[in-house]
């Protein structure tokens, strides 16, 4: 099993912390991991993406050109990474910030109003956790428990009070996808 994921959005949307959470959770579960951040010219408000590779075998390179999974948090990221997802792969779109539909028929696409959903929890900034919950509902590459334990490592000491909110956002994204998938069945 090797899973290659690209997470992309604007700086400040939690792109890097989402990637770090996946990497820490993978390590906690004994997987080989790599996490490679990439920033635009300015961090907050500029473009940002990271690549996460999780594997049961050693990883040859952290570079990923055509990911199996892409999580895009805004329209520019949709435009850049939607064409790069491998056939048979997964694209997760935050439709609160990227109101586009994929024209590709060779990938599975999940549309979720993550920023709106996180706003209903009282923090639009937790949209990254809503998207992460949707990913784990569709593709359980790490456990929810490992993600929750990893939150303590990723959140700075001054942000530890946000643990419960982030956990709620993770569960909201997961339950939303499960109820959406059940409704389609």
Secondary structure by P-SEA (a helix, b strand, c coil): cbbbbbbbcccccaaaaaaaaaaaaaaaacccbbbbbbbcccccccccbbbbbbccccccccccccccbbbbccaaaaacccccccccbbbbbcccccccccccccbbbbbbaaaaaaaaaccccaaaaaaaaaaaaacccccaaaaaaacccccccccccaaaaaaaaaaaaaaaaaaaaaaac
